[in-house]
């Protein structure tokens, strides 16, 4: 596989980007001054507003993926969800799901306490108020909830 082609030719421009936007490079160092992470960016001109919104009715449909839920509409064509509908009326449009907006982890016992439920075996469980099912792994004593929101754009 040609990585450069897969990235739309981005690698051809990396050196120029590195030189032109040096002030946007970031390094994270540990206590011994060793680099443990790095990142860099480029400036983007934007004249709008982007928000990561949690739809208020999504918890009623925990088995429906956010990509489908965010496109559901009422007979008048407005979004089904009242919070998304409010932003739609203000001129916003739903861009795409904001994957992994919120990740909550804990032990199986933590999740039993938080949800006021019993999770006797590993698997997926619908819990009150969650936008998606929680995944319980009894073997590793871990529960994880990974929720998406919706990217909403407005000019």
N, CA and C atoms as a LAMMPS dump frame, in Angstrom:
ITEM: TIMESTEP
0
ITEM: NUMBER OF ATOMS
465
ITEM: BOX BOUNDS ff ff ff
-5.0000000000000000e+02 5.0000000000000000e+02
-5.0000000000000000e+02 5.0000000000000000e+02
-5.0000000000000000e+02 5.0000000000000000e+02
ITEM: ATOMS id mol type element x y z
1 1 1 N 0.843 -1.184 0
2 1 2 C 0 0 0
3 1 3 C 0.884 1.241 0
4 2 1 N 0.568 2.202 -0.834
5 2 2 C 1.281 3.476 -0.893
6 2 3 C 0.673 4.419 0.143
7 3 1 N 1.378 4.573 1.276
8 3 2 C 0.874 5.397 2.378
9 3 3 C 0.655 6.839 1.921
10 4 1 N 1.611 7.379 1.169
11 4 2 C 1.484 8.766 0.722
12 4 3 C 0.235 8.951 -0.137
13 5 1 N -0.017 8.013 -1.05
14 5 2 C -1.217 8.105 -1.895
15 5 3 C -2.476 7.987 -1.046
16 6 1 N -2.445 7.078 -0.064
17 6 2 C -3.609 6.891 0.804
18 6 3 C -3.909 8.153 1.612
19 7 1 N -2.883 8.951 1.878
20 7 2 C -3.062 10.189 2.643
21 7 3 C -3.234 11.398 1.721
22 8 1 N -3.541 11.145 0.458
23 8 2 C -3.79 12.244 -0.478
24 8 3 C -2.552 13.065 -0.805
25 9 1 N -1.364 12.458 -0.739
26 9 2 C -0.13 13.17 -1.059
27 9 3 C 0.397 14.04 0.061
28 10 1 N -0.15 13.901 1.249
29 10 2 C 0.241 14.741 2.381
30 10 3 C 1.736 14.666 2.679
31 11 1 N 2.318 13.489 2.584
32 11 2 C 3.727 13.326 2.939
33 11 3 C 4.636 14.177 2.056
34 12 1 N 4.197 14.483 0.825
35 12 2 C 4.99 15.332 -0.062
36 12 3 C 5.153 16.739 0.5
37 13 1 N 4.28 17.147 1.387
38 13 2 C 4.267 18.52 1.896
39 13 3 C 4.72 18.648 3.347
40 14 1 N 5.06 17.546 3.99
41 14 2 C 5.363 17.598 5.422
42 14 3 C 6.534 18.507 5.764
43 15 1 N 7.599 18.476 4.991
44 15 2 C 8.763 19.302 5.303
45 15 3 C 8.409 20.79 5.24
46 16 1 N 7.657 21.186 4.226
47 16 2 C 7.25 22.588 4.106
48 16 3 C 6.342 22.992 5.27
49 17 1 N 5.432 22.115 5.651
50 17 2 C 4.547 22.392 6.787
51 17 3 C 5.368 22.519 8.065
52 18 1 N 6.321 21.609 8.257
53 18 2 C 7.165 21.641 9.456
54 18 3 C 7.923 22.96 9.556
55 19 1 N 8.476 23.425 8.447
56 19 2 C 9.236 24.674 8.448
57 19 3 C 8.328 25.898 8.604
58 20 1 N 7.177 25.882 7.969
59 20 2 C 6.299 27.06 7.951
60 20 3 C 5.549 27.288 9.258
61 21 1 N 5.283 26.23 10.005
62 21 2 C 4.448 26.363 11.204
63 21 3 C 5.149 25.814 12.445
64 22 1 N 6.418 26.143 12.56
65 22 2 C 7.222 25.636 13.673
66 22 3 C 6.623 25.99 15.033
67 23 1 N 5.973 27.155 15.134
68 23 2 C 5.404 27.582 16.419
69 23 3 C 4.23 26.712 16.856
70 24 1 N 3.72 25.869 15.97
71 24 2 C 2.602 24.995 16.324
72 24 3 C 3.048 23.578 16.699
73 25 1 N 4.358 23.358 16.79
74 25 2 C 4.869 22.049 17.198
75 25 3 C 4.846 21.946 18.719
76 26 1 N 4.471 20.79 19.223
77 26 2 C 4.403 20.563 20.663
78 26 3 C 5.203 19.326 21.028
79 27 1 N 5.894 19.388 22.153
80 27 2 C 6.592 18.231 22.699
81 27 3 C 6.187 18.078 24.156
82 28 1 N 5.966 16.853 24.566
83 28 2 C 5.679 16.552 25.964
84 28 3 C 6.868 15.758 26.485
85 29 1 N 7.469 16.237 27.568
86 29 2 C 8.633 15.564 28.131
87 29 3 C 8.319 15.073 29.536
88 30 1 N 9.004 14.014 29.936
89 30 2 C 8.805 13.483 31.284
90 30 3 C 9.772 14.17 32.25
91 31 1 N 9.821 13.694 33.486
92 31 2 C 10.669 14.292 34.514
93 31 3 C 12.152 14.235 34.202
94 32 1 N 12.566 13.298 33.337
95 32 2 C 13.97 13.184 32.939
96 32 3 C 14.247 13.924 31.635
97 33 1 N 13.302 14.75 31.222
98 33 2 C 13.411 15.555 30.006
99 33 3 C 13.478 14.709 28.73
100 34 1 N 12.865 13.513 28.777
101 34 2 C 12.773 12.669 27.58
102 34 3 C 11.448 12.95 26.886
103 35 1 N 11.479 13.012 25.576
104 35 2 C 10.249 13.231 24.813
105 35 3 C 9.379 11.983 24.919
106 36 1 N 8.138 12.168 25.36
107 36 2 C 7.201 11.045 25.485
108 36 3 C 6.027 11.172 24.519
109 37 1 N 5.845 12.353 23.951
110 37 2 C 4.786 12.549 22.955
111 37 3 C 5.109 13.801 22.149
112 38 1 N 4.597 13.834 20.93
113 38 2 C 4.805 14.996 20.072
114 38 3 C 3.568 15.217 19.222
115 39 1 N 3.369 16.439 18.842
116 39 2 C 2.251 16.769 17.965
117 39 3 C 2.541 18.07 17.245
118 40 1 N 1.859 18.262 16.147
119 40 2 C 2.021 19.509 15.422
120 40 3 C 0.764 19.794 14.636
121 41 1 N 0.601 21.032 14.277
122 41 2 C -0.613 21.411 13.577
123 41 3 C -0.359 22.487 12.548
124 42 1 N -1.404 22.848 11.876
125 42 2 C -1.37 23.939 10.906
126 42 3 C -2.556 24.844 11.204
127 43 1 N -2.408 26.136 10.951
128 43 2 C -3.544 27.024 11.191
129 43 3 C -4.648 26.771 10.167
130 44 1 N -5.86 26.939 10.597
131 44 2 C -7.015 26.749 9.72
132 44 3 C -7.893 27.991 9.828
133 45 1 N -8.263 28.532 8.706
134 45 2 C -9.183 29.678 8.711
135 45 3 C -10.599 29.129 8.812
136 46 1 N -11.338 29.643 9.772
137 46 2 C -12.702 29.156 9.992
138 46 3 C -13.552 30.318 10.454
139 47 1 N -14.703 30.486 9.85
140 47 2 C -15.574 31.593 10.236
141 47 3 C -16.887 31.097 10.827
142 48 1 N -16.851 29.918 11.371
143 48 2 C -18.067 29.356 11.94
144 48 3 C -17.849 28.857 13.347
145 49 1 N -18.713 27.972 13.772
146 49 2 C -18.683 27.43 15.118
147 49 3 C -18.966 25.933 15.017
148 50 1 N -18.198 25.126 15.711
149 50 2 C -18.411 23.685 15.738
150 50 3 C -18.598 23.275 17.188
151 51 1 N -19.634 22.507 17.461
152 51 2 C -19.906 22.067 18.827
153 51 3 C -20.155 20.568 18.85
154 52 1 N -19.79 19.965 19.941
155 52 2 C -19.991 18.541 20.194
156 52 3 C -21.203 18.437 21.12
157 53 1 N -22.353 18.034 20.569
158 53 2 C -23.596 18.047 21.346
159 53 3 C -24.109 16.649 21.672
160 54 1 N -24.558 16.431 22.907
161 54 2 C -25.219 15.168 23.25
162 54 3 C -26.728 15.294 23.02
163 55 1 N -27.285 14.527 22.096
164 55 2 C -28.735 14.581 21.879
165 55 3 C -29.489 14.133 23.135
166 56 1 N -30.523 14.869 23.504
167 56 2 C -31.232 14.603 24.757
168 56 3 C -32.095 13.347 24.73
169 57 1 N -32.554 12.914 23.565
170 57 2 C -33.39 11.706 23.498
171 57 3 C -32.596 10.431 23.225
172 58 1 N -31.303 10.534 22.977
173 58 2 C -30.519 9.366 22.557
174 58 3 C -30.578 8.234 23.577
175 59 1 N -30.64 8.531 24.861
176 59 2 C -30.673 7.472 25.879
177 59 3 C -31.906 6.581 25.738
178 60 1 N -32.949 7.063 25.089
179 60 2 C -34.136 6.229 24.855
180 60 3 C -33.907 5.213 23.738
181 61 1 N -32.835 5.402 22.97
182 61 2 C -32.524 4.538 21.829
183 61 3 C -31.073 4.058 21.919
184 62 1 N -30.69 3.379 23.003
185 62 2 C -29.279 3.039 23.204
186 62 3 C -28.714 2.05 22.183
187 63 1 N -29.571 1.307 21.504
188 63 2 C -29.085 0.327 20.533
189 63 3 C -28.945 0.913 19.13
190 64 1 N -29.387 2.14 18.937
191 64 2 C -29.29 2.797 17.63
192 64 3 C -27.968 3.548 17.536
193 65 1 N -27.155 3.264 16.523
194 65 2 C -25.896 4.004 16.371
195 65 3 C -26.157 5.505 16.197
196 66 1 N -25.249 6.32 16.708
197 66 2 C -25.407 7.77 16.613
198 66 3 C -25.518 8.213 15.161
199 67 1 N -24.791 7.553 14.264
200 67 2 C -24.84 7.944 12.852
201 67 3 C -26.254 7.844 12.292
202 68 1 N -27.047 6.898 12.778
203 68 2 C -28.444 6.789 12.347
204 68 3 C -29.352 7.704 13.157
205 69 1 N -29.143 7.74 14.472
206 69 2 C -30.011 8.547 15.33
207 69 3 C -29.998 10.016 14.913
208 70 1 N -28.829 10.546 14.604
209 70 2 C -28.711 11.973 14.294
210 70 3 C -29.408 12.356 12.992
211 71 1 N -29.744 11.365 12.155
212 71 2 C -30.413 11.667 10.883
213 71 3 C -31.923 11.476 10.957
214 72 1 N -32.427 11.005 12.082
215 72 2 C -33.877 10.8 12.214
216 72 3 C -34.593 12.145 12.289
217 73 1 N -35.693 12.225 11.559
218 73 2 C -36.434 13.486 11.499
219 73 3 C -37.906 13.288 11.82
220 74 1 N -38.545 14.38 12.138
221 74 2 C -39.994 14.406 12.338
222 74 3 C -40.658 14.578 10.97
223 75 1 N -41.989 14.452 10.9
224 75 2 C -42.678 14.638 9.616
225 75 3 C -42.409 16 8.963
226 76 1 N -42.102 17.026 9.773
227 76 2 C -41.832 18.347 9.191
228 76 3 C -40.393 18.499 8.696
229 77 1 N -39.588 17.427 8.808
230 77 2 C -38.214 17.449 8.323
231 77 3 C -37.193 17.903 9.342
232 78 1 N -37.627 18.395 10.477
233 78 2 C -36.706 18.835 11.533
234 78 3 C -36.177 17.613 12.286
235 79 1 N -34.994 17.731 12.895
236 79 2 C -34.457 16.601 13.654
237 79 3 C -35.426 16.11 14.729
238 80 1 N -35.445 14.799 14.938
239 80 2 C -36.291 14.19 15.961
240 80 3 C -35.901 14.67 17.362
241 81 1 N -34.614 14.746 17.619
242 81 2 C -34.13 15.114 18.947
243 81 3 C -34.343 16.61 19.205
244 82 1 N -34.94 16.975 20.355
245 82 2 C -35.229 18.396 20.61
246 82 3 C -33.989 19.279 20.71
247 83 1 N -32.886 18.761 21.239
248 83 2 C -31.676 19.577 21.361
249 83 3 C -31.059 19.814 19.991
250 84 1 N -31.013 18.772 19.16
251 84 2 C -30.518 18.95 17.794
252 84 3 C -31.466 19.851 17.002
253 85 1 N -32.757 19.702 17.241
254 85 2 C -33.758 20.527 16.559
255 85 3 C -33.576 22.009 16.916
256 86 1 N -33.284 22.298 18.177
257 86 2 C -33.045 23.681 18.599
258 86 3 C -31.901 24.293 17.8
259 87 1 N -30.807 23.554 17.676
260 87 2 C -29.653 24.067 16.929
261 87 3 C -29.955 24.155 15.437
262 88 1 N -30.725 23.201 14.923
263 88 2 C -31.142 23.224 13.517
264 88 3 C -31.929 24.508 13.226
265 89 1 N -32.811 24.876 14.12
266 89 2 C -33.614 26.099 13.943
267 89 3 C -32.749 27.36 13.984
268 90 1 N -31.588 27.272 14.632
269 90 2 C -30.672 28.416 14.681
270 90 3 C -29.722 28.423 13.483
271 91 1 N -29.974 27.536 12.519
272 91 2 C -29.17 27.521 11.298
273 91 3 C -28.033 26.526 11.283
274 92 1 N -27.934 25.679 12.283
275 92 2 C -26.852 24.692 12.334
276 92 3 C -27.202 23.471 11.494
277 93 1 N -26.185 22.712 11.145
278 93 2 C -26.407 21.439 10.479
279 93 3 C -25.565 20.38 11.167
280 94 1 N -26.065 19.141 11.145
281 94 2 C -25.392 18.033 11.797
282 94 3 C -24.297 17.537 10.854
283 95 1 N -23.068 17.6 11.303
284 95 2 C -21.938 17.228 10.469
285 95 3 C -21.713 15.717 10.466
286 96 1 N -21.378 15.168 11.628
287 96 2 C -21.091 13.739 11.735
288 96 3 C -21.036 13.376 13.217
289 97 1 N -21.018 12.079 13.521
290 97 2 C -20.882 11.697 14.934
291 97 3 C -19.516 12.115 15.485
292 98 1 N -19.496 12.567 16.706
293 98 2 C -18.253 12.852 17.426
294 98 3 C -17.94 11.579 18.207
295 99 1 N -17.246 10.656 17.538
296 99 2 C -16.977 9.344 18.128
297 99 3 C -16.161 9.48 19.41
298 100 1 N -16.422 8.615 20.346
299 100 2 C -15.676 8.54 21.604
300 100 3 C -15.659 9.884 22.346
301 101 1 N -16.792 10.594 22.327
302 101 2 C -16.882 11.87 23.042
303 101 3 C -16.701 11.691 24.536
304 102 1 N -17.233 10.603 25.048
305 102 2 C -17.105 10.339 26.475
306 102 3 C -16.811 8.856 26.671
307 103 1 N -15.744 8.573 27.387
308 103 2 C -15.369 7.192 27.7
309 103 3 C -15.31 7.075 29.216
310 104 1 N -16.101 6.154 29.751
311 104 2 C -16.118 5.925 31.201
312 104 3 C -15.718 4.48 31.456
313 105 1 N -14.73 4.279 32.312
314 105 2 C -14.29 2.929 32.654
315 105 3 C -14.346 2.744 34.163
316 106 1 N -14.489 1.516 34.561
317 106 2 C -14.499 1.17 35.973
318 106 3 C -14.532 -0.334 36.116
319 107 1 N -14.449 -0.803 37.318
320 107 2 C -14.544 -2.242 37.562
321 107 3 C -15.994 -2.678 37.351
322 108 1 N -16.205 -3.978 37.277
323 108 2 C -17.574 -4.496 37.153
324 108 3 C -18.398 -4.069 38.37
325 109 1 N -17.779 -4.097 39.555
326 109 2 C -18.485 -3.672 40.776
327 109 3 C -18.847 -2.187 40.713
328 110 1 N -17.936 -1.369 40.177
329 110 2 C -18.245 0.057 40.001
330 110 3 C -19.492 0.221 39.146
331 111 1 N -19.52 -0.497 38.036
332 111 2 C -20.651 -0.366 37.116
333 111 3 C -21.947 -0.888 37.724
334 112 1 N -21.857 -1.931 38.524
335 112 2 C -23.065 -2.426 39.197
336 112 3 C -23.609 -1.366 40.157
337 113 1 N -22.703 -0.679 40.834
338 113 2 C -23.118 0.381 41.764
339 113 3 C -23.692 1.574 40.996
340 114 1 N -22.979 2.024 39.96
341 114 2 C -23.405 3.203 39.21
342 114 3 C -24.752 2.982 38.527
343 115 1 N -24.947 1.781 37.973
344 115 2 C -26.168 1.498 37.206
345 115 3 C -27.282 0.923 38.071
346 116 1 N -26.952 0.545 39.307
347 116 2 C -27.915 -0.119 40.19
348 116 3 C -28.479 -1.365 39.502
349 117 1 N -27.555 -2.135 38.935
350 117 2 C -27.895 -3.361 38.209
351 117 3 C -26.864 -4.425 38.551
352 118 1 N -27.177 -5.662 38.202
353 118 2 C -26.24 -6.769 38.351
354 118 3 C -25.75 -7.176 36.966
355 119 1 N -24.452 -7.414 36.843
356 119 2 C -23.853 -7.861 35.588
357 119 3 C -23.175 -9.208 35.843
358 120 1 N -23.934 -10.307 35.808
359 120 2 C -23.414 -11.61 36.202
360 120 3 C -22.399 -12.22 35.242
361 121 1 N -22.38 -11.762 34.001
362 121 2 C -21.435 -12.334 33.033
363 121 3 C -20.968 -11.244 32.08
364 122 1 N -19.904 -11.537 31.36
365 122 2 C -19.395 -10.588 30.37
366 122 3 C -20.427 -10.376 29.281
367 123 1 N -20.476 -9.153 28.776
368 123 2 C -21.399 -8.86 27.69
369 123 3 C -21.778 -7.398 27.655
370 124 1 N -22.757 -7.119 26.838
371 124 2 C -23.254 -5.772 26.609
372 124 3 C -24.555 -5.59 27.382
373 125 1 N -24.672 -4.489 28.133
374 125 2 C -25.855 -4.238 28.951
375 125 3 C -26.378 -2.821 28.717
376 126 1 N -27.684 -2.709 28.546
377 126 2 C -28.333 -1.402 28.469
378 126 3 C -28.514 -0.909 29.899
379 127 1 N -27.979 0.289 30.183
380 127 2 C -28.085 0.856 31.526
381 127 3 C -28.877 2.163 31.467
382 128 1 N -29.613 2.48 32.525
383 128 2 C -30.439 3.693 32.528
384 128 3 C -29.62 4.959 32.275
385 129 1 N -30.101 5.771 31.355
386 129 2 C -29.488 7.063 31.083
387 129 3 C -28.307 7.064 30.138
388 130 1 N -27.761 5.903 29.818
389 130 2 C -26.601 5.843 28.924
390 130 3 C -27.053 5.899 27.467
391 131 1 N -26.229 6.5 26.624
392 131 2 C -26.563 6.62 25.206
393 131 3 C -26.317 5.332 24.436
394 132 1 N -25.482 4.462 24.988
395 132 2 C -25.14 3.171 24.375
396 132 3 C -25.012 2.132 25.484
397 133 1 N -25.008 0.849 25.133
398 133 2 C -24.8 -0.17 26.166
399 133 3 C -23.386 -0.105 26.759
400 134 1 N -23.27 -0.518 28.005
401 134 2 C -21.966 -0.64 28.645
402 134 3 C -21.451 -2.049 28.354
403 135 1 N -20.153 -2.167 28.118
404 135 2 C -19.528 -3.465 27.872
405 135 3 C -18.852 -3.919 29.164
406 136 1 N -19.247 -5.086 29.653
407 136 2 C -18.679 -5.642 30.88
408 136 3 C -17.792 -6.826 30.516
409 137 1 N -16.572 -6.818 31.036
410 137 2 C -15.628 -7.917 30.835
411 137 3 C -15.307 -8.474 32.222
412 138 1 N -15.964 -9.559 32.596
413 138 2 C -15.781 -10.16 33.927
414 138 3 C -14.375 -10.725 34.105
415 139 1 N -13.805 -11.282 33.041
416 139 2 C -12.474 -11.886 33.142
417 139 3 C -11.432 -10.846 33.555
418 140 1 N -11.554 -9.627 33.039
419 140 2 C -10.599 -8.564 33.36
420 140 3 C -11.158 -7.556 34.366
421 141 1 N -12.336 -7.86 34.931
422 141 2 C -12.994 -6.994 35.915
423 141 3 C -13.029 -5.54 35.438
424 142 1 N -13.616 -5.378 34.261
425 142 2 C -13.64 -4.046 33.655
426 142 3 C -14.978 -3.804 32.97
427 143 1 N -15.471 -2.592 33.121
428 143 2 C -16.641 -2.138 32.381
429 143 3 C -16.282 -0.863 31.654
430 144 1 N -16.793 -0.727 30.444
431 144 2 C -16.474 0.472 29.665
432 144 3 C -17.699 0.936 28.89
433 145 1 N -17.922 2.221 28.943
434 145 2 C -19.003 2.866 28.202
435 145 3 C -18.351 3.89 27.278
436 146 1 N -18.598 3.768 25.982
437 146 2 C -18.023 4.688 24.995
438 146 3 C -19.171 5.35 24.248
439 147 1 N -19.417 6.622 24.558
440 147 2 C -20.537 7.338 23.948
441 147 3 C -20.055 8.315 22.878
442 148 1 N -20.885 8.466 21.868
443 148 2 C -20.657 9.456 20.815
444 148 3 C -21.628 10.607 21.013
445 149 1 N -21.262 11.758 20.531
446 149 2 C -22.156 12.902 20.451
447 149 3 C -22.284 13.273 18.98
448 150 1 N -22.725 14.463 18.685
449 150 2 C -22.904 14.903 17.3
450 150 3 C -22.134 16.199 17.086
451 151 1 N -21.315 16.231 16.026
452 151 2 C -20.667 17.479 15.652
453 151 3 C -21.691 18.327 14.915
454 152 1 N -21.936 19.514 15.442
455 152 2 C -22.9 20.448 14.862
456 152 3 C -22.128 21.683 14.407
457 153 1 N -22.365 22.101 13.172
458 153 2 C -21.679 23.276 12.628
459 153 3 C -22.677 24.398 12.418
460 154 1 N -22.169 25.599 12.66
461 154 2 C -23.016 26.779 12.511
462 154 3 C -22.152 27.91 11.968
463 155 1 N -22.717 28.708 11.101
464 155 2 C -22.001 29.893 10.587
465 155 3 C -22.536 31.129 11.25
